[in-house]
């Protein structure tokens, strides 16, 4: 999917982010200080940079000025308004305050990638091909009909592959915050997707949690 | 206050000035009038006796020569008239009151001293009336009085201004003090008063300055303490946020992702490590809090045993990094609470081991200097930059953040050491040079 540079000096957090990115099949590179970050961004082409503000060497605000061409999300431990404003004024696309939930980080990454059109590669699994740009789905080369909501749900599952999502979360992500539907709507759509795509074994029901699109890693 | 003082002083001045003016001018007028009256009485008597003799000569023959008398009296009248004195002589058929009567009368033509009296016997039937015009004198008098009054008024006006200036000058320090007080009240604690000279108000100003100095010191002290507290809270929030993010993130991952067995073990280990880290922070903070107003249970600690204990506890980490620990014992014992002193030395030794490269040397020493006992831990590690030296005992301060975290440090070790030194009345001093090494010495100033 996307190639992402993680700049975070705390090894545990850095690893945690990397693990989650790997889960949804992004590729990544981990660096732990500002100077290496700037150098790596110069050598390699990234779709997105996750950038901690407090870094040894160069701080996040200094790093972003060297890599301004790449979309950037700031990770900050301070929730001070001035830090956010500084970050956004320097050209950051978004910011997230520690401690954060992984689903939230992934959602923000998705949003930025969508906005910068860096995440439009086709998705292949088994005999299914999903084209995000044209919103078409082919099974064994043959195009099949999906309702717009079914496609939205499919896209959410693909973007959060290997992550179990609750019905509420799926409603929120695919239908939107303002949708007051029942969680049964989600179950119905999942059933349809399973049968239309032949994904009975791919879209797993996770006990007490929800659904998970399982893709071999 | 200032206006009231001014008005009261001025009123007093005016009252005194004008009442003395009144007294003086009344006195002057009276004196003058008395003087004239005396003169007039003398003159009256001389006229009276002259007239008596002249009349007596005429009246000697026991009959009156009315004609001659009239001529004589007219002569007198015209003579004296030329000298500004009016006299009249009347003839009563009977004897009136013999003495002279003095009175002051005001006629259309002016003011007069009037004296009337009978001529001596046997001519007592003749009465002499004497008028002396004092209008000119009285006018002179009132002119003088007017001039005096004018002068006094002019003086009053001048005094009004002069007094105003004097009072303003006298009250200037008070005004300055009041202004400075307001400034200080509104938060400008560096406000001071500059008053020249000496006097009560200058003294007040000096006292005020001293007070302001005290307040400023206190405020700065409070501000510094508050800033330190805020810094501590910020640091603390940051310190627990990192392990919390890791714990939450890994738990979230474990819940939502499909895990294999290796991953489960790896992630639970991470969660446990971070929990341990937080537990250590909590323990250290608790220890710091306990030590804040703590009085140590002091006993005599044999230095040899103390160093032995430290050496045994450090053994594994020394071996791991191939660091040598040397002990120099220059004194036998030390008074202190043994577990605290041991924990202090252990903290310092662990820091020293962390600072050392493989094969480094740590020297633990106890010696006596001027009745003071000095414990010190010296290493030949990488040293500390001078700009970081004074921050070492700040909670959560780390010279090398990444390295410390990897090594499991929580950034409270030296803070704890300083606290332990403080409750023992000891001084903790860190000397260091980059690339040469660090020496931390604890000087026990109380035996």
Interface residues (C-beta under 8 A of the other chain):
Chain A: X9 X10 X11 X12 X13 X15 X16 X19 X20 X23 X32 X56 X77 X98 X99 X100 X101 X102 X103 X162 X163 X164 X165 X209 X212 X214
Chain B: X238 X241 X242 X243 X244 X245 X246 X248 X249 X250 X252 X253 X255 X256 X257 X258 X270 X274 X401 X402 X405 X406
